[in-house]
């Protein structure tokens, strides 16, 4: 079939379009793609019209080529019919793009909807607690209701593919360790995909929360927020010793509930320690913050099978 258009003197552009029709017949090209290509190219439409006129003239001058000309005219007519069909209503074929390109597009959508690199996602509370869950909405930049709706829509349509990108792009803020534990236990998607988080270290579930966080398969980036509320509860060892040493009022961060479990985290790519608020009366000393940060840098960024 390929040599017939060439023998009849049909233009190379028309030959390319005829080959595209052959690709449609064998399933190598979608007919919608051929139609879109024809609608966008006036040169290709003109080449097909010229091919029909060429074949009609050839049939008069060389009747021996009539059979071949009829075949070519039929193919050209089919191409014109395809180009005249209304475009499909299904929209852009996003799923047909390579996975890497889809991930880049999703990342651009998420970045466009964000109001800055410091924007956090705050989970909806599951079990209310009495912890000091600050800073609040007026202090930190959280995702809006509209942004959450967009993320939910994309997630329902694309599933895991979208959530992998979103969790890699966005940082979650947990106002206390009770909230962190409840979310990791009850939100399987969060547990599976959580990559980076800011956690206000306080609450009676700190040890359980950090123990659960250590099992998250994709967790990489942790920022610990410390405040005076962090110092309220001692770990089991120090709580027991305080019964026998009641005069010892000096509390260290390493004596606090959850410290042992926090130091058992491994395999992180980044760790930081910040004060939960800029208010000086709520701050621990800068020495406390720097010391905890140095200790975490020496431990949690070690490989997962490494023990210090």
C-alpha positions, 0 to 999 in steps of 0.5 A, spaced: 500 500 500 505 504 501 508 505 494 501 506 491 501 514 493 508 515 491 506 512 484 500 516 483 505 522 485 501 524 491 505 529 495 509 527 501 505 530 506 499 527 504 503 520 504 504 522 511 497 523 513 495 516 509 500 513 513 497 515 520 490 513 517 494 506 517 496 507 524 489 508 526 487 501 523 492 497 526 491 501 533 498 504 533 494 511 533 488 513 536 483 516 531 481 522 536 489 524 535 488 524 528 482 528 528 486 533 532 492 533 528 488 534 522 484 540 525 490 543 527 494 543 520 491 547 514 497 544 510 495 537 511 487 538 510 489 542 503 494 536 502 488 531 502 484 535 498 489 536 493 490 528 493 483 527 492 483 532 486 490 528 483 486 521 483 480 524 480 484 527 474 488 520 474 482 516 473 480 520 467 487 520 464 489 513 466 483 508 467 488 503 468 490 506 475 482 507 477 482 501 482 488 504 486 485 511 485 478 509 488 482 506 494 486 513 495 480 517 495 476 512 500 482 513 505 482 521 504 474 521 505 475 517 511 481 522 513 476 528 512 470 524 516 475 523 522 477 531 522 470 533 521 468 529 527 467 533 534 472 533 539 471 528 544 468 531 551 473 527 555 478 532 556 485 532 556 488 525 556 492 526 562 493 519 564 496 517 557 502 522 559 508 519 562 508 518 570 514 522 571 511 528 567 504 527 571 508 528 577 511 534 575 504 537 573 501 535 580 507 538 583 506 545 579 498 545 581 500 544 588 505 549 588 500 554 585 495 553 590 500 554 596 501 561 599 508 560 600 513 555 602 511 555 610 504 553 609 502 547 613 496 542 613 493 541 619 489 535 620 482 535 623 482 533 630 479 526 631 479 525 639 480 532 643 485 533 648 487 538 653 494 539 651 496 546 649 495 546 642 499 552 639 501 556 635 494 557 632 491 559 625 493 566 627 500 565 627 501 559 622 499 559 615 495 553 614 491 550 608 484 553 606 478 550 606 478 551 598 485 548 597 483 542 601 477 541 597 482 541 591 486 536 594 480 531 595 478 532 588 485 530 585 486 525 590 479 521 589 480 521 581 488 519 581 488 516 588 495 514 590 499 517 585 496 524 587 497 523 594 505 521 593 506 528 590 502 532 595 505 528 601 512 529 598 510 537 597 506 539 603 508 539 611 504 537 616 503 540 623 501 536 629 499 541 635 501 535 640 503 528 640 496 526 642 494 528 635 500 525 632 498 518 634 491 519 633 492 521 626 497 515 625 493 510 627 486 512 624 489 515 618 492 509 614 493 514 608 497 519 612 501 513 615 503 510 609 505 517 605 507 522 611 514 525 609 515 531 613 512 534 619 512 539 625 510 536 631 509 540 638 512 535 643 507 535 649 502 531 651 501 524 655 501 520 648 508 522 646 512 516 647 507 512 643 506 517 638 514 517 637 514 510 637 509 510 631 512 515 627 518 511 627 514 505 623 512 510 618 515 507 611 516 514 607 518 519 613 524 523 612 523 530 615 522 532 622 521 539 626 520 538 633 517 544 636 518 545 644 515 549 649 514 550 657 508 545 655 514 540 653 516 539 660 510 538 664 511 530 663 517 526 665 518 519 662 517 513 666 524 512 669 524 520 671 517 519 674 519 513 678 525 517 681 522 523 683 518 519 688 525 518 692 528 525 690 523 530 691 528 536 691 530 535 684 527 540 680 531 541 674 528 538 668 532 536 662 529 535 655 532 528 655 528 526 662 521 528 658 516 523 656 517 521 649 525 523 649 527 516 649 522 514 643 524 520 639 532 518 640 530 512 637 528 514 630 532 513 624 533 514 617 531 521 617 534 526 611 533 532 615 531 534 623 530 541 626 528 543 633 524 550 634 521 554 639 513 553 638 512 560 639 516 567 639 514 569 645 520 569 650 515 568 656 513 561 653 520 559 650 525 554 653 532 557 653 536 557 646 541 552 650 536 547 650 534 548 643 541 547 641 542 541 645 536 537 643 538 539 636 545 537 636 543 530 639 538 529 634 543 530 629 547 525 632 542 520 632 536 520 628 539 521 621 543 515 622 541 509 618 535 505 620 539 499 622 544 503 626 544 504 634 547 509 638 
